[in-house]
Amino acid sequence: MSGGGKAGLAPNQKAALESWLTGQAGARSVTVIDEGRLSGGAISLNLAVTLEIDGGPQSGRHPCVLRTGSASGVSASLGKAEEAAVLRAVFAAGATVPEPLFVGADPAMLGAPFYIMRRATGVAAGFRIVKNEEPRRELARELGRQLGLIHRVRPGTEGLEFLTRPEPTAALQAVGDFRRWAGRYAASDPVLAYGLRWLERNAVPAGDLVLCHRDYRTGNYMVDDAIGGGRLTAIIDWEFAGWSDPMEDLGWFCAACWRFGRNDREAGGIADRADLYAGYEETAGRVVNPVAVAYWEAAACMRWAVIAIQQADRHISGTEPSLELALTGRMLPEIEMDLLRHLDAVEAAP
């Protein structure tokens, strides 16, 4: 992660945060060094901070990220206290994620709920990660292994009671959500209307229910060397996590819209999907279902299309004027083309 160079905390916010952290850490004092906004994060705001904790069990210097909500969000994104609870559960499951340290549920302090986690090193930019000349087969396998660990978190896990189960199935819940989130576009846009109907008619049956990241893709993990071997250092951005079909995460990772132009490498633009699948089966305790993955790839294109519409609406409405959000909305035709190509391939398959 690289700093954006813009301070994120007003002096009064910084003072209030230091006082609160002193109590939370059981310390004599805590100094917060605000190092500015980090790049990325269209839905959440990420600030690089270093905590200098004097006294208590966590005494020392801790490079961290303070993660809080933006002015507006998109449907299905978790609140920051909830996101931190998910992160804590997957950290306990052994996944390579930043450790959450402090959760501030009261919006009065910084204007919105927030949490503070340890800062991981490395690069997340997808367009850089996929530039490697050779396929990153071991990275893909490790990402599969990590996903298998994440999917060991099941309903009933302490601290995740706020997550609701999909009804009547994960697939049909997704179709209903997409239709609702798309609003008028669900009927007025012919590609979205066709895609929604296809997803409804071909919905995969209910299966295992596990904790899904639901944005597991190149761009949401960090490696210590973007061009080279690429050791995984962290899986990030958990705001969409929820209970779902485990094949959803595999489909999202392999969807054409997240290959950053490297369509010759179907697993996130880095390797063949067989590498991802092999790693997944090592730790997940289940076999990959290619038919279900193909279904969830179509759902990934649909979900990304709906998110693009919602991101653009945040800009158009004036709630959060942003060139990045506006440009995301302009990606809709490309996403729809990915969806149509994928559905053609699925229909043509024996």
C-alpha positions as CSV (number, residue, x, y, z in Angstrom):
1,M,0.0,0.0,0.0
2,S,1.2,3.5,-0.8
3,G,0.2,6.7,0.9
4,G,-2.0,9.1,-0.9
5,G,-0.3,12.0,0.8
6,K,-3.5,13.6,2.2
7,A,-4.1,13.8,5.9
8,G,-7.3,12.1,7.0
9,L,-7.7,13.2,10.6
10,A,-8.6,16.6,11.8
11,P,-6.7,17.8,15.0
12,N,-9.8,17.3,17.2
13,Q,-10.4,13.8,15.8
14,K,-6.8,12.8,16.3
15,A,-6.9,14.0,19.9
16,A,-10.2,12.1,20.6
17,L,-8.8,9.0,19.0
18,E,-5.6,9.1,21.0
19,S,-7.5,9.4,24.3
20,W,-9.9,6.6,23.3
21,L,-7.0,4.3,22.3
22,T,-5.2,4.9,25.5
23,G,-8.1,3.4,27.4
24,Q,-8.6,0.6,24.9
25,A,-4.9,-0.4,25.0
26,G,-4.6,-0.1,28.8
27,A,-1.7,2.3,28.1
28,R,-0.2,5.4,29.7
29,S,-0.6,7.2,26.4
30,V,-1.0,6.6,22.7
31,T,0.3,8.8,19.9
32,V,-1.3,8.5,16.5
33,I,0.9,9.4,13.6
34,D,-1.4,10.2,10.6
35,E,0.5,9.2,7.4
36,G,-2.3,10.0,5.0
37,R,-4.8,8.2,2.8
38,L,-3.9,5.0,1.1
39,S,-4.6,4.4,-2.6
40,G,-7.6,2.4,-3.5
41,G,-10.8,1.9,-1.6
42,A,-13.8,3.2,-3.6
43,I,-16.2,2.0,-0.9
44,S,-14.1,2.5,2.3
45,L,-11.5,5.1,3.4
46,N,-8.2,3.7,4.4
47,L,-5.7,5.8,6.4
48,A,-2.1,4.8,7.1
49,V,-1.4,5.4,10.8
50,T,1.3,4.4,13.2
51,L,0.4,3.9,16.8
52,E,3.0,4.7,19.4
53,I,1.7,2.9,22.5
54,D,3.4,3.7,25.8
55,G,2.8,1.1,28.4
56,G,0.3,-1.8,28.6
57,P,0.4,-5.2,26.9
58,Q,0.7,-3.7,23.4
59,S,3.4,-1.2,24.2
60,G,5.5,-0.4,21.2
61,R,5.3,1.1,17.7
62,H,2.6,-0.4,15.4
63,P,2.2,0.4,11.7
64,C,-1.6,0.1,11.1
65,V,-4.5,1.0,8.8
66,L,-7.5,2.9,10.1
67,R,-10.5,1.8,8.0
68,T,-13.7,3.8,8.0
69,G,-16.7,4.3,5.8
70,S,-17.0,6.7,2.9
71,A,-19.7,9.3,2.5
72,S,-22.0,6.7,0.9
73,G,-21.7,3.0,0.2
74,V,-23.2,0.3,-2.0
75,S,-25.8,-2.4,-1.2
76,A,-24.6,-5.4,0.9
77,S,-21.4,-3.7,2.2
78,L,-20.9,-4.4,5.9
79,G,-20.6,-1.7,8.6
80,K,-17.1,-1.3,9.9
81,A,-17.7,-3.0,13.3
82,E,-19.2,-6.0,11.4
83,E,-16.3,-6.1,8.9
84,A,-13.8,-6.2,11.8
85,A,-15.7,-9.1,13.4
86,V,-15.4,-11.0,10.1
87,L,-11.7,-10.2,9.9
88,R,-11.3,-11.4,13.5
89,A,-13.0,-14.7,12.6
90,V,-10.9,-15.4,9.5
91,F,-7.7,-14.4,11.3
92,A,-8.6,-16.9,14.0
93,A,-9.1,-19.5,11.3
94,G,-5.5,-19.1,10.2
95,A,-6.0,-17.1,7.0
96,T,-3.4,-14.6,5.9
97,V,-5.2,-11.4,6.8
98,P,-4.3,-8.3,8.8
99,E,-5.0,-8.7,12.5
100,P,-7.7,-6.4,13.7
101,L,-6.7,-4.5,16.9
102,F,-9.3,-1.9,17.9
103,V,-12.9,-1.3,16.9
104,G,-14.7,2.0,17.3
105,A,-18.4,1.5,16.9
106,D,-19.4,5.0,18.0
107,P,-19.6,7.3,14.9
108,A,-19.3,10.4,17.1
109,M,-15.5,10.1,17.3
110,L,-14.5,10.2,13.6
111,G,-17.9,10.7,12.0
112,A,-18.4,7.0,11.2
113,P,-17.6,3.7,12.8
114,F,-14.1,2.5,12.2
115,Y,-11.5,-0.2,13.0
116,I,-7.8,-0.3,13.2
117,M,-5.8,-3.3,11.8
118,R,-2.1,-4.1,11.4
119,R,-0.7,-2.8,8.2
120,A,0.5,-5.4,5.6
121,T,3.3,-4.8,3.2
122,G,3.3,-5.3,-0.5
123,V,1.3,-4.4,-3.6
124,A,-2.3,-5.0,-4.4
125,A,-2.7,-3.3,-7.8
126,G,-4.1,-6.0,-10.2
127,F,-2.7,-4.4,-13.3
128,R,0.8,-4.8,-11.9
129,I,0.3,-8.3,-10.4
130,V,-0.8,-9.8,-13.8
131,K,2.2,-8.5,-15.7
132,N,4.5,-11.4,-14.6
133,E,5.9,-13.1,-17.7
134,E,5.4,-16.6,-16.3
135,P,2.1,-17.8,-14.7
136,R,2.1,-17.4,-10.9
137,R,1.1,-21.0,-10.3
138,E,2.2,-21.2,-6.7
139,L,0.5,-17.9,-5.8
140,A,-2.7,-19.2,-7.4
141,R,-2.4,-22.4,-5.3
142,E,-1.8,-20.5,-2.2
143,L,-4.8,-18.3,-2.8
144,G,-6.8,-21.5,-3.2
145,R,-5.5,-22.8,0.1
146,Q,-6.3,-19.6,1.8
147,L,-9.8,-19.7,0.4
148,G,-10.2,-23.2,1.8
149,L,-9.3,-21.9,5.2
150,I,-11.7,-19.0,5.0
151,H,-14.5,-21.4,4.0
152,R,-14.0,-23.4,7.2
153,V,-15.8,-20.6,9.0
154,R,-19.4,-21.7,9.2
155,P,-22.8,-20.4,10.5
156,G,-22.8,-20.5,14.3
157,T,-19.3,-19.0,14.6
158,E,-19.2,-16.8,17.7
159,G,-19.3,-13.1,16.8
160,L,-20.9,-13.5,13.4
161,E,-24.5,-13.7,14.5
162,F,-25.3,-10.5,12.5
163,L,-24.7,-12.3,9.2
164,T,-28.0,-13.6,7.7
165,R,-28.5,-16.8,5.9
166,P,-29.5,-16.6,2.2
167,E,-33.1,-17.4,1.4
168,P,-34.4,-19.7,-0.2
169,T,-30.9,-20.5,-1.6
170,A,-27.7,-18.6,-2.1
171,A,-28.2,-18.4,-5.9
172,L,-31.8,-17.3,-5.7
173,Q,-31.0,-14.8,-3.0
174,A,-28.3,-13.4,-5.2
175,V,-30.7,-13.0,-8.2
176,G,-33.3,-11.2,-6.0
177,D,-30.6,-8.9,-4.6
178,F,-29.2,-8.1,-8.1
179,R,-32.7,-7.3,-9.4
180,R,-33.5,-5.0,-6.4
181,W,-30.1,-3.3,-6.5
182,A,-30.3,-2.7,-10.3
183,G,-33.6,-0.8,-9.9
184,R,-35.0,0.4,-13.2
185,Y,-32.0,-1.1,-15.1
186,A,-33.3,-4.6,-14.3
187,A,-36.0,-4.1,-16.9
188,S,-34.7,-1.3,-19.1
189,D,-31.3,-2.7,-19.9
190,P,-31.7,-5.8,-22.2
191,V,-28.4,-7.4,-21.2
192,L,-29.1,-7.2,-17.5
193,A,-32.7,-8.4,-18.0
194,Y,-31.4,-11.4,-20.0
195,G,-28.7,-12.1,-17.4
196,L,-31.1,-12.0,-14.5
197,R,-33.5,-14.3,-16.3
198,W,-30.6,-16.8,-17.1
199,L,-29.4,-16.8,-13.5
200,E,-32.9,-17.4,-12.2
201,R,-33.6,-20.3,-14.6
202,N,-30.2,-21.9,-14.1
203,A,-29.8,-21.3,-10.3
204,V,-27.6,-24.0,-8.7
205,P,-29.2,-25.9,-5.8
206,A,-28.5,-25.2,-2.2
207,G,-25.2,-26.8,-0.9
208,D,-22.8,-26.0,1.9
209,L,-23.1,-22.7,3.5
210,V,-19.8,-21.0,4.4
211,L,-18.3,-17.6,5.0
212,C,-17.5,-16.2,1.6
213,H,-15.3,-13.1,1.0
214,R,-17.5,-12.2,-1.9
215,D,-14.9,-10.0,-3.4
216,Y,-12.0,-12.5,-3.6
217,R,-10.0,-11.4,-6.6
218,T,-6.8,-10.0,-7.9
219,G,-6.7,-6.5,-6.5
220,N,-7.9,-7.6,-3.1
221,Y,-4.8,-9.4,-2.0
222,M,-1.3,-8.2,-1.5
223,V,2.0,-9.7,-2.6
224,D,5.5,-8.6,-1.6
225,D,6.8,-8.4,-5.2
226,A,4.3,-7.4,-7.9
227,I,6.5,-8.6,-10.7
228,G,8.4,-11.7,-9.7
229,G,7.7,-14.6,-7.3
230,G,5.0,-12.7,-5.4
231,R,4.6,-14.1,-1.9
232,L,1.1,-13.5,-0.5
233,T,1.2,-11.1,2.5
234,A,-2.5,-10.3,3.1
235,I,-6.1,-10.8,1.8
236,I,-7.9,-7.5,2.2
237,D,-11.2,-5.7,1.7
238,W,-13.8,-7.7,3.6
239,E,-16.8,-5.4,3.4
240,F,-19.0,-7.7,1.2
241,A,-18.4,-10.9,3.3
242,G,-21.4,-13.1,4.1
243,W,-22.8,-16.7,4.2
244,S,-23.0,-18.2,0.7
245,D,-22.2,-21.1,-1.6
246,P,-18.4,-21.7,-1.5
247,M,-18.3,-21.9,-5.3
248,E,-19.3,-18.2,-5.4
249,D,-15.8,-17.1,-4.3
250,L,-14.1,-19.3,-6.9
251,G,-16.4,-18.0,-9.6
252,W,-15.7,-14.4,-8.6
253,F,-11.9,-15.0,-8.7
254,C,-12.1,-16.6,-12.1
255,A,-14.6,-14.2,-13.7
256,A,-13.3,-12.4,-16.9
257,C,-13.9,-9.0,-15.4
258,W,-11.1,-9.6,-12.8
259,R,-8.3,-10.9,-15.1
260,F,-7.1,-7.4,-15.9
261,G,-6.9,-8.3,-19.6
262,R,-5.0,-11.6,-19.1
263,N,-7.8,-13.8,-20.4
264,D,-5.2,-16.5,-21.1
265,R,-4.9,-17.0,-17.3
266,E,-8.4,-17.7,-16.1
267,A,-7.6,-17.6,-12.4
268,G,-7.5,-13.9,-11.7
269,G,-5.1,-13.2,-14.6
270,I,-2.2,-15.0,-12.8
271,A,-2.5,-18.7,-13.6
272,D,-4.8,-21.5,-14.8
273,R,-7.9,-22.2,-12.8
274,A,-6.6,-25.7,-12.2
275,D,-3.9,-24.3,-9.9
276,L,-6.4,-22.3,-7.9
277,Y,-8.7,-25.4,-7.6
278,A,-5.9,-27.7,-6.6
279,G,-4.9,-25.4,-3.7
280,Y,-8.5,-25.0,-2.7
281,E,-9.1,-28.7,-2.5
282,E,-6.0,-29.1,-0.2
283,T,-7.6,-27.2,2.6
284,A,-11.4,-26.9,2.0
285,G,-12.4,-30.5,2.5
286,R,-14.6,-30.4,-0.6
287,V,-14.2,-30.9,-4.3
288,V,-14.7,-28.0,-6.7
289,N,-17.9,-28.2,-8.8
290,P,-17.1,-26.7,-12.2
291,V,-20.8,-26.3,-13.2
292,A,-21.5,-24.3,-10.0
293,V,-18.3,-22.2,-10.5
294,A,-19.5,-21.4,-14.1
295,Y,-22.8,-20.3,-12.7
296,W,-21.2,-18.0,-10.1
297,E,-18.9,-16.5,-12.8
298,A,-22.0,-15.3,-14.6
299,A,-23.3,-14.0,-11.2
300,A,-20.0,-12.2,-10.7
301,C,-20.4,-10.3,-14.0
302,M,-24.0,-9.4,-13.0
303,R,-23.0,-8.3,-9.5
304,W,-20.1,-6.2,-10.8
305,A,-22.5,-4.6,-13.3
306,V,-24.8,-3.6,-10.5
307,I,-22.0,-2.3,-8.4
308,A,-20.8,-0.2,-11.3
309,I,-24.3,1.3,-11.6
310,Q,-24.4,2.1,-7.9
311,Q,-20.9,3.6,-7.9
312,A,-21.9,5.9,-10.8
313,D,-25.1,6.9,-8.9
314,R,-23.0,8.0,-5.9
315,H,-21.2,10.4,-8.3
316,I,-24.3,11.5,-10.4
317,S,-26.4,12.1,-7.3
318,G,-23.9,14.6,-5.9
319,T,-23.5,12.5,-2.7
320,E,-19.9,11.8,-3.4
321,P,-18.5,13.6,-6.6
322,S,-15.6,11.4,-7.8
323,L,-13.9,10.8,-11.1
324,E,-13.1,7.3,-10.0
325,L,-16.8,6.5,-9.3
326,A,-17.9,8.1,-12.6
327,L,-15.4,6.1,-14.6
328,T,-16.5,2.9,-12.9
329,G,-20.0,3.6,-14.2
330,R,-18.6,3.9,-17.7
331,M,-17.3,0.3,-17.5
332,L,-20.9,-1.1,-17.7
333,P,-20.8,-2.0,-21.4
334,E,-17.5,-3.9,-21.0
335,I,-18.9,-5.8,-18.1
336,E,-22.0,-6.7,-20.0
337,M,-19.9,-8.0,-22.9
338,D,-18.0,-10.2,-20.5
339,L,-21.4,-11.5,-19.2
340,L,-22.6,-12.3,-22.8
341,R,-19.4,-14.0,-23.8
342,H,-19.5,-16.2,-20.7
343,L,-23.1,-17.1,-21.1
344,D,-22.5,-18.0,-24.8
345,A,-19.6,-20.3,-23.7
346,V,-21.7,-22.0,-21.0
347,E,-24.6,-22.6,-23.4
348,A,-22.2,-24.0,-26.0
349,A,-20.5,-26.4,-23.5
350,P,-21.4,-30.1,-23.9
